[in-house]
Amino acid sequence: MSQSDDIPDWVLAQTLERRRRELETDEREYAGRLAAARQKEVTMRKLSRAHRVIMHEEQGDDLEEADFLPDDHDTSEDRSNDELSNVSPAVRALMNKLNRGTGGTEQEQEPMCTKIYYASRTHSQLAQILHELRKLRIQLNLSLSSHSEYPLALPGVSDPARAKRSVSDIDDDDDPQTAGTARTVSLGSRKQLCIHEELRRRTGDLDEACRQMLGEKGKQRCPHLPGVDDEVRMLDLRDQILVSVSPAVLQVSDRSIAVKATPKDIEDLVVAGQNMETCPYFGSRRAIPQAQLVLLPYNLLLQKTAREAIGIDLKDQVIIIDEAHNLTSSLLSLSTTRLPFRTLSTARQQLSIYLSRFRTRLATAHAVHLTRLMMLLDALHKNAEEWRESLQQANTPGKQDEDQKALPAKHDRGKARGPGVEVMTPGELLQRLGRKTEGVNLLEIEVYLRNSKIARKISGYTVKTLEKAAGKDSAKLAKVARLSGSTPPLHAVESFITALTSANDDGRVSFSLENDQLEIKYQHLNPSTHFQDVIDVARSIILAGGTMSPANNPSRLMKIPDIINQLFSKLPNERIATFSCGHIIPPSNLQTLVLKKGPRGSELTFKYEQRSDRAMILELGQILLNFSNLVPGGMVVFLPSYSFLNVVKTAWEGSGLMNKLKAKKKVVSLDSRKIEPICNDNCPMRQVFLEPQDSSQVETVLRDYAAAIHDGAGVSRDEKGPTKSKTTGALLFAVIGAKLSEGLNFTDDLARAVVIIGLPFANLASPELRERMEYVNRMQKQVSEKLGSAWKMTSGTKDAATELYENMCMNAVNQSIGRAIRHRGDWASLILVDSRYTLPRIREKLPKWIGQGTLVTDGFGQAIKEMARFYREKRG
């Protein structure tokens, strides 16, 4: 019996009540501070209407050379905020003066509250969370209406915050618009939130164009970002974002704007920014301190530099990571840095031009840092060029032996990873760069580049120089325009240096040559390295997901989920709690079949080397044709790759099987969007869609797919023009792990069947994958050495690399499977087409709510019989 079982109920009740009062007191104190801060802002609004400081525009639009010189204090001052990255020292001094106020004291910090940071991979998934949040009918914010010393009211809002309601009152309130909710802000990118129409129409990097515009003067500066004299506009937008009271009218300066009392997604933020003519990108960041719930994509949460740039402090905060099966791969991806040789060459050329012009005018500290950076770029460029030349010569017929003998010894330190790839540790790379770089402190250079923002000034000077040299040559001017709209190449160099400074034994640098293009890449092998910063400061971290299996870690000890083994291995077991449950639907609403044999009785195995088997591809088409005769509504078919999707499409068209398939279906071409006439007027039709590789076409395909199912009518074209025809549903071909396999809801008739073809195992020839597999094997060996004989008694036959390889595959499969069942009344059939799904080591990696009711069919006939029975029962 635990110690808590011995405590009387009345003691527990008193303890809970005391804790509740303490929390309420803390919340009341915060509400008081917030009210006081808002009262100061009311005064600021009044002063801004009565008196505005008129800033004289600086004359002249032409930038002088002096504007490209770094500021003297740039080597030591950390100015990470984008708003200040291009602001002149005079303007920054004025901003600091206004922030401090007339008393000369330091700026009072804005009230902060405990927050929940909710992260997911895509904004569509975050939008789904907001949709559910809007259904809540609870008052989360503490009201201070009964405390006269804290007259809490939103400035300019006629209806103050309502007092707490009873539970019965809340339950009786069916209007979601009048329901209280948490102060919520959604964070997005500049591309998603920019409201500057001219800027959005420009080609090139919008992020960089925005940063450049922030540094412009006078009318050239972005009109949607308020200046230092107009902070009220940003405060008004912040209040519009965070407002969580009943619908009201918000007084914004001299205007009245209707307030929508619901959390705002990205689209709502854009509309709010447009209405108030204020940038929602910076406005959403201004709302972070007072927000209770912050919705953000993975990269803003997981990257330390991104958190620091937008002012996110995770200390003692609650973090929820949705779709957490993506967490490990996302951490590895975010820690990967690519430096194309072409970008390295451009950065080196720009720095050379800049130094040749300004070397004598630079302060000593700037000159020293830039000279050392030039030495580093020269050495890296020379080494990469020598590596490419030696590789090209070695691949010349008849010269391999001679060139191999002549290959410099310093190129033997790395490991060959297939043709055109070499992998090495960061230390080995630095040794290869030679003695000239031994005295270069990479950490100092990284700090200098980050603090000084010199990359943008170097790139800007280069653009101006090239513009003058181009004269009136339209071709050269167009090339310069593309360069000015792109990210400064030194930013890629800065990212690579940053990766090298944080590197340890878990990092790898690779040189690769593909299509005569050389790329240098840093890859981090340990996903927990950067996540540890989050673990160390957060109050609690919740990993959530519907397909968090496979559950066994490589050591098979205690059946620890793989993600916990990789990310939380340093935490004691008592700090980790797990919870899992079955699916919300009854077992009768899901049919899971494993099809191991086709109509001809042959075994179905879609391994990579067998995907060109013409007979098997034709048999697959016959299987899907039979399935489509049974499945009502929509049927989604997932294949292992885009290449295999193209192979089966070509094979079916060449054999005439596609024409048989078209006897019941109508095919939509993704390129021309033309609809081919397939059948006569009396023939039932089912439209067929293919997942596009171009992301811009995905929304159109999904919309047409849904319309084909819900409308029950398609459009065919003949010589007389478009005509309507009756349809019996639609068929959608998608790719496992691609755009349609995650974050989308194929609800009800959108997916009455999901068919998974094969297993999407990754390419074992990938250098990145091979390094990762070797790494987990090394980690497994370290664990085995610590456990000794206990390891031998409990470990399985597979090593960690094999387990990782299978888990990567099954994670992708499980995500595709989850597209069908989206609510408690939904129902669908799941068909796994590959004999390997009968293997216990594969089936045990399926979610429990699927694996428990899985039926392995003896033949194709049994599968058809079971499907017919399932759909007959559901339609009856």
N, C-alpha and C positions, 0 to 999 in steps of 0.2 A: 504494500500500500504506500502511495506517495505521501510526501509530507503535507501537500495541500489537502489531502483527504481527511487529515486530522484536525483541520482548522474549522471551527464552528461556522455555520452559515451566516450568523449575524456579524461575525468579524469580517468575513469576506464582503458582506454587503456594505459595512461601514468603510472598508478600505476602498471599494469601488466608488462609493459616494464621495469620499475625500478626494480621490483622484479626479473624479468628474468636476468637482468644484475647483480644483487646481487648474485643470485645463480650461474651464470657463473663465477663470480669473486671468489666465494668460491671454485668452482670446479677447477679453474685455480690454486689457492693457494695450494689446495690439490695435484694437479698434479705436482706442483713444488716441494713440499715436497717429493712426491713419487719419482720424478726424482732424487733428491739429494740423497735419500736413496739408489736408485738403483745404482747411481754412486759410492757410498761407497762400495756397494757390488761388483762392477766391480774391484775396487782396491783390495778387499778381495780375489777375484778369482785369480787375478794376483799374489798376495802374496802367496796364497796357492799352486800355481804351482811352484813358485820359491823356496819356503822354507816351509817345513812341520815339525812340531814339532813331534819328535818321542817319543811316550810314552812307557816307559819300562813296559813290562808285569810283573805283580807281580808273583812271583814264588809260586808254590804250589797250588793245586786245593782243598785240604782238608780245610774245614772251621774250624777254631778254635772256641772254646766256646766264646771267646771274640767277635766274629762277631755277636753273637746273643744278645749282650747287647745293649740296646738303647743308642743313643747319648745323651750327657749331655744337649744339647740345644733343644732336641726334645719336651720338654714339653711346649715350648713357640713359636717355629717357625712353621708357617703354610706352609707346603710343599704339596700343593694339586696336583701339576702336577705329572702325572705318570712317566714322564721322570726322575724326581729327587727323586722318592720315595725310591729307593734302592741305590742311588749314594753315595759314601763315602764322608765324610766331606772334604778330601783333594781334591777330584775331583771337588766338588762343589765350593771350594775356587778358584781353577784354572779357572773354568767357569766364576765365578763372576769377576775375574781379567781380563779375556779376553773380557768380555762384557763391562767393564768399560773403557778399552783401557788404553793407557799409560798416559793419562792426569789425571787419578785418579778421573774423574768426574763420575756422575751417568750415567748409560746407557741411551742413547737417545731412546725414545719410537718410535716404528715403526709407520709410518703414518697410521691413521685410516680414514675411510670414512663412510658416512651414508650407511646403509645396509638395505636390505630386508631379513628378516628371514622367509623362507617359510617352514612350517611344515606340515607333513601329517603322517598318522599312519603307513604306510608301505613303503618300498623302491620301490615297484612296482608302487605305486601312484606317488612318486617323480620322477621316471623314465619317467612317462607320461608327467609330467611338463617339463622335459628337452627336450622331443621330440617336444613339442609345442614351446619351447624357441628357438630351432634350426631353426624354420621356420621364425623367425624375421629377417628382413632385414633393421635394423636401426642402426645407429652409436650412441651408448649411451655414449661412453667415449669422453671427451673433448680432442681435439688435441692441442698441444702447438707448432706445427711446425713453426708457424709464430712468436713465441716469442723466440728470440735467448738466452735469459737469462735462459730458461728452455729447454735445448736440450733433450727432452724426447725420449728415444729409449730403447727398451728392450735389455739388455745386451746380446750380442752374436747373435742377430737377424739381418739379413741382410736388411730386409725391415722394416723401422720404421713405427710407427703408421701413418695411412693415415690422410690427412686433412679432414675436414667435407665435406660431399657431399651434393649436392642439393637433394630435394625430387625426382626430375625426375631421377637423377642418381641412387638413391636407388631403385626406382621402376623398373628401367631397369636391375638391378642386380638380376638375377634369380638363381645365384649359392649360395646356403646356406653356402658353405665353405668360400666364400669371404665376407660374411656379418658380420658386427661388432655386438658384443653382450656384455652383462655385464660380468664382471669378476665374475665367478661362481665357487663355491666349494660345493661338496656333502659330507656330514659327515655320516660315518657309524661306525659299531662296529669292534672290532678286528677280530671277526670271519669272517666278510665279507671282510676285507681288508688285513688280514695277508698274506704275501708272503713267509714266512718261511715254506718250504715244510715239513721238519721234525717235526716242531711244530704242523702243521695242522694234521699230521697223528697220533699224540698222542691222547690217550683217556683222558677224564677229562675236566676240565674247561680251555679253551684256554686263557681266560682273565688272570687268575691267573698264568698260565704257562708263558705267555708273561711278566708279572710283575716280576716273578722270574728270567727270563732270563735277564731282564734289570739290575738286581743286580749282575749278574755273572761277573767274571773277565776274562780277556784275551780272549782266543778262545771260552770260554763258553758263552760269551755275544753275543746277537743277532747281526749278521754281517750287517743287513739291517738298523740298527739305527746308523747314523754317530756319532762319538765321538765328543768331544769338539774341537778337532783339525781339524775337517772336516765338519764344518758348511756349506761349499759351496755346498755339495751334497744335503742338505735339501733345500737350497735356489734354486738350480736348479730344484728340483722337484716341489717346490712351483710355480716357473715360468711356468713350464710345465702344472700345474693344472690351473693357472689363465690366461694364455695367451689368448688374445682376438683380435689378429691382424690377418692379412691374413696368409695363410699357408707359413711356412718358415722353415729354419733349425736353430735349437737352439744349440749354442756351449756350451756343458756341459763338463767343464774341458778340456780334450784333445779329446773329441768325438763330433760328430755331430749327432743330433737326430731330426728327422722330427717332426714338430709341427702340431698337429691337431687343427685347429682353431674353435673348437666347445666346448660347455660346456660338462663336463665329468660326466658320471654316475659312479656308484660303479664299474662296470666291467671295464670301461675305466681307472679308478684310479688304479685298480689292474695291468692292462697292463702297465701303465706308471711307476708304482713302480717297476715292474719286469724288464722293459727295463733299468731303471736307477739304479737298485739294491738298492733302498732306500725305506724305509717303507712308504707306502701310508697312513697308519693310522695316524702317526704323521705328515706326509707331508701335509695332508688335514687340520689338525689343525694349521699347520704353515701358511696356506694360508688364515685363517680367517681374520686377520687384514686388508688386502688389498682387500678382496672380496667385491663385491657390492651385490651379491645375494648368500645367504647361504641356502642350502637345507638340512633339518635335520629331523629326526623322532621326534615324540612327546616327548619322554622321555628326550632327550637332551635339549629341549626347556623348558619343564615344571618343571623339577627338578632343584632346585637352586644349589644343590651340583654338579650336572652334568655340569651346566653352568659355575660354578666357576672352575671346574677341567679342562675344555678345553678352558677357557679364553673368554667366550661369555659375552659381556656387552650389555644389551638391552636398556641402557639409550638413549633416543631420537631416537630410531630405529623404523622401520616399521615392523610389524609382521603380517604375513598372515597364518592363520590356515585353512587348507583344510579339507574336510570331518568333519566339525566342529560338526556334530551331535554326533561324538564320543568323543568330548572334555570332557564333564562332567564325563562320565564313565571312561575315561582315567585318569583324575585327581584323582578320587576316587581309582582307581586301583594302581596308582603310590604312593599314600599315605598309602597303605595297607602294613603292614610288618608282615611276618610270621616267627615264631621261633619254629621249631619242638623241642620236648622234647629231642630227640636223639641228635640234634645239641647243645642244651644247655648243656647236659651232657658231650659231647665231649669237648666243650669249657672250661667247669669247670675243667675237668680232665687235659687238656693241661696246663691251667693256674696253677693248683696245682703242676704239675711236674716242670714247669718253676720256680715258686717261691721257691720250695724246693731246687733247684740247685743254683739259683742266688740271693736269698734274701740278703745274706751278701755282695754281690758285686754290688748291685744296688745303685744308687744315692738316696738320701733321698726322693726327689720328686717322682721318679719312684716307689720306694717302697711303699710310701703312697697311690698313685693312684691305684697301682695293688692290694694292700691289701684291699682297699675299694671295688674295683671291685670284688674281691673274696668273700667278705661278701655279696655283692648284688647277685652274682650267687648262692651262697649257699642258701640264703633265697628264691630266686625264684625257685630253683630246689626242695627244701624241700616242699614249698607250692604246687607246681604243682604235686609232687609225692603224697602228702597227699590227694589232690583233686581227683586224679585218683583212689587211693585205696578206698576212701570213696564212690566214684561212683560205683566201681566194687562190693563192699560189699553191697551197696544198691540195686543193680540189682540181688543179689543172692536170689533165691526163699525162702521165709519164714523168711528172715532177714531184710526186708525193715523197719519195725516199730522199731526194736531194734537199727538198725544202724542209723536211722534218729534221734533217741534220743541222740545217742552218737556223732553225727556229730558236730565238733567244731563250735562255734558261728561265727568265722571269715569266715566260708564258707557260711554263710547265707546272706552276704552283696550283692552278685550279684543276677542277675535274671536268672532263668532257662529258656532256649530257646529250649525246646524240649529235647528228650533223648540225654544225652552225651554232652550238651552244656550249658555253663554258661557265661553270659555277665556282665561286670562291667565297671565302669569308671576307668581311670588311678589312680585317687585319692584313690578309693576303693582298687585297687591292692596294692598300696604302703602301705596302712594301714594293709593289710593282711600279708605283708612281715615281720612285727614285728619291735620292737624297735631298733634292731641292725642296721637297714638300715635307721633309721630316720636321722642320721647325714651324710648320703652319699649324696653328691651333684651330681645329675645325669648330670647336665650341664657340670660340671668340668670333669667328667669321659668321657663324649662324646667328649669334646674338646681334651682331652688327647689322647684318642684312635685315633681320626682323625689325629691329628698332629704328633703323635709319630710313627704311622704305626707299633706299637708293635705287632699287631695281626699276621702279617706275620712272625715276628721273633720268636714268641712263637710257631707258627705252624711249622716253619722250624726246631727249636730245637727238638720238639716232633718227627718229622719225622726222624731226625738223630739218636735220642735215640732209636726209634723203629727199625731202620735199624740195629743198633749194636746188639740189643736184638734178632732180628730174625735170625742172623747168616746166615746159608745157607739154611734155610727152605724156599722152593719156595712158599709155600702157604702164609706164613707170609710176605714174601717179596712182593708178588703180592698185598696183602692188604695194605702194606705200600706205594707201588707205586700209588695205587688209592687214598690214603690219600694225598700224595704229589701233585697230580694233581688236587685236589679239592680246592674250596674256603676255606680259613681259617674260622673255625666255629665262631671265635670271630667277624668276619665281620657281621654275622647275629645278634649277640648280640649287636654290635655297632648300627646297623640299628634300632633294637628294642628300645634301649635306646634313640636314636635320636628322634624316634617317641614319646616316653614318655615325653621328654623334651619340645617338641613343642605342646604337647597335651593341650586341654582345654575342655570345656563342649561339644565340638563337637566330641571328641574322645571316642572310646570304646575298651576295651580289652576283649577278649573271650578265654575261655578254652574249647577245644572240644576234644572228644575222639571218634575215628572212626577206626574200625578194630584193636582195642587195641593200636592205635598210638595216642599219645597225642600231640596236637599242641596249642601253644600260639600265638594269633594273635592280632595285633593292626589295627583297622579300623577307618578311618576318615570319618565323615558323611557329612561334608560341603565341596563341591568341590571348593568353592571360596577362601578358606583360603590360599592355596599355589598359586593360580592364581593371587591373589591380588598383589603379588610381581612384577608380569609382568605388570599389569595394572598401577601400580604406577610409573614406569620408562619409559615405551614405549611411543613413539610419537603417534602412532596410532596402533590399532589392528583391523584386518579384519577377520571376521569369514565367511568362504565360504562353501557352500555345496548345492548339488542338492536336498537333502531331509531334509531340516531343519525344516519341520513340525514334529509333531503337534505344532500348534502355540499358543494355549491358555494356559496361566499360571493358577495355582490353584485359584487365586483370581478373574479371569475373568475380571480384570481391564485393560482397554485399549487394550485388546487382545495382550499383550506383549508375544513375543516368549519365550518359556519355558527356553531356554538356557540363555537368557538375564536376566530373573527373578532370575536364580540361580547364575549367575556369575557376573553380573553387577548391582546388586541391590543397591550398594552404590553410583553409579554414577548418577548425575543429568540427566534428560531426554534430555536436550539440547546437551549433549555430545554423545548421541547415535543416530545413523542414520541407518535405515534399507532400504533394496532394494530387491525387488523380481520381477521376471518376469515369463512369461509362457515358455513352452518348445519350443525348436527351430524347432520342427517338426510341420507340419500342423495337425489339429485335425483328418483328415481322415487317418493318418498313424498309429493311435493307436486305438485299439478296447479294451474297458474295460467292462468285463461282471462279474456279481455276480451270481454264481450258488448256489441256496439255496435248490434245490431238485434234487434227483438223478433219474435214469431211472425208478425206481419203484415208484416214487412219494413221497418217504419218505424224511423228512427234514434232511439236512446234517449239523451236528454240531460235530466238532472234538474236544470236550473238553477232558481234560486229562483222566477223569474217563470213557469216552466213546471210547477211542482209542483202547480198547480191544474188542469192539463189532465186532464180526466176520462178521455179515451180512453187516455192514457199510463198513468194509474193503474190502469185496468182491465187493460191489457196487462201491467203489472208483476205483478198478482195471478195472471194466467195463467202467467207465467214461473215464479213461485215454486211454483205448483201442480204444474207439470211437474218442477221440481227435486225437490220432496218425494217424488215417485214413485221417484226414483233413489237418493237419499241415505239410507244406513242410519244408524241411531242419531240423533244430534242435528244440527240445522242452525241456525246462528246468522246472523241477517240484521241488518246494521247500516244504519240510515237516517240522513240528515243532521241531523235535529232531532226533538224531541218533537212539535212542531206538525205536521210532515209525517207522523209516525207516526200521529197522531190523524186526519189527513186521509185517509190510505189506509184506515184501519180503518173510518171512517164511509162512505167511498165503496164499499168492498167489501160492507158490510152493506146499504147502500141498493140496490145493483145486483143482489143475489142471489149475487154471486161468493163472498161469505163462506160461504154455504150449500154451495156446491160445494167450497170448501176444507174445510168441516167434514165432507164425505163421508168423508174419511180422517183427520180430526183432531177433537180434543175441546178446547174452549175453556175456559180458566179465567178467571173474572172476578176482577180484582185488588181490586175494592172489596168485593164480598160473599163472595168465595172460593167461590161456588157453582159446581158443575160441571154444564153443560148436557148432556142426552142428545142425541147427534148421530146415531148410527148404530144399526143393528140388531145383534143379538148376534153375527152372523157376519162383521161388517165389521171389517177391521183399522183401528186408530185411531192417531192421532198427536196428542199434546197440543200446544197452542199457548200460549205465554206472552208477555207484553209487559213490557218493562222499566218499573218503576214510577218516578214522579217523586219519591215519598216514600222517602227513604233507609231508613226503618225497615222497609219491606216487601221490600227487596232480598234479604236473607238467606232469607226465606220462599220467595220466587219461585225462587231458585237451588236451594234444597233440593228443592222440588217438581219442578223441571226435571230435576235429577239423578236423583231417584227414578223419574220417568216413564221415563227411559232405562235405568237399571240394573235396575229391577224388572221391566220388560217388561209391566207391567200398570197399567191406569188404573182410575179409579172413575167411574161414571156414575150419575145419579140419575133415578129415575122415580117413579111414584106408589107403588111398592112399597118405595121406599127405595134406598140405595146398593147398586150391584152392580159386580163386577169385570168388566173387559173387556180383551181382548188389545190391546196397542199395538205400533206399529212404530217408536217413537222419539218425538222431540219437536221442536218448532220454537220458537225464541226470537227475538223481535224486540227489538233494542236500538238505542241511539243512539250514534253516533260521538262520542267525546270525553266521554261521560257515565259513569255509575257502573260499567257492565259492560265498558267498553272498555279497562281497565287494571287490573293487579294481580290478575287472576283467571286461573285455569288451566282452560281447557276442554279437558281431556285426553281422548285416545282417543275413545270414543263420544260424549262430551259435545259434540264439534264435528267431525264428519266433513266438514262443509262450512261455509265462512264466505263469506257473500254481502255485498258492499259496494255499496250503492245510492247513486250520485251522489258528489259532492265537497262536503265541508262547509266551503265558504268562509265566512269571517266577514262580518258586516254592515258594509259600507263606510260606512254612515251613522253608525257609532259614533264619537263624538267622541274617545274614548280611542285607537281604532285609527287614526284620521286623524292625530292628533298624533304617534303612534308612527311612522307611515309618513313623515310630513314630517321627523321627526327623523333616520331612517336615510338619507333622501335628502340631508339637510344633511351628515351624516357622510361619505356617498359623495362629495359635492362637495369636501369638504376633502381627502379622499384623492386625488381626481383632480387637484386643484391641486398637490399635492406631487409626484405622479408625472409630471404633464405629458403629454408625447407617449407615454410608455410605457403610460399608462392607455388612450389611444385605440386603441392597437394590440391590447390584450388584453381590453378590456371587451366585454361582450355587449350586446345591444340592449335588454334589460330593465333598468330602474333598480332601485335597492335596495329601494324600497317594494314594487314588484311581486314581487320575489324573496321578500321577507319575507312578503307576503300568501300566496303559493303555498306557502312552507315551513310556515307555520302550519297550513294545510289538510292538507298531506301528512304532517306529524308526527302529526296525529290519525288519519289513515287508516292509517298504518303501525302505530300502536299497536293499532288494532282488528284488523288483519291478524294480529298476533302472538299473538292469544288461542288459536289453534288448535294449532300445533305446539309441544308442551311437553317432549318427550323424544326420544331418538334412534330409538325404535321407533314413534313416532307417525306418522300419515299423514292427509292431508285434501286437499280440493279448495278452491281459492280462486277465486271468481268476482267480477270487477269489472264492475258493470253501469252503464255510461255510456260514450258514444262518446268522451268527452274523455280517457279512459285510453289511447287510441291515440296521443295527441299525445306526441312525444318529450320535450318539456319537463316533462310530467307523469310519464311512465314512468321517466325518469332519476332521479326523486326517490323511487322505490320502493327498498327494500333490494336489494342485489345478489343475495342468495340467492333473491329472488322474480323480479326483473326479467329475469335471464338465461334463465329457462325459460318466459317468458310467451308464450302463444299468443293472437293476435288472431283471433277467429273471423269468418268471412265472413258467417255468418247464424246464426239460432237453431238450425237443424237440426244444424249442425256442432257447436255447443256441447253439445247433448244427446247426440250421438254420442260425443264425446270423454269426457264424464262417464260415460256407460254403460260405455265401455271401461275407464276408470280404476277404477271400483268393481268391475267384473267381475274385473279382475286382482287387486285387493286381497282380494276375498272368495274368490277361487279359490286 
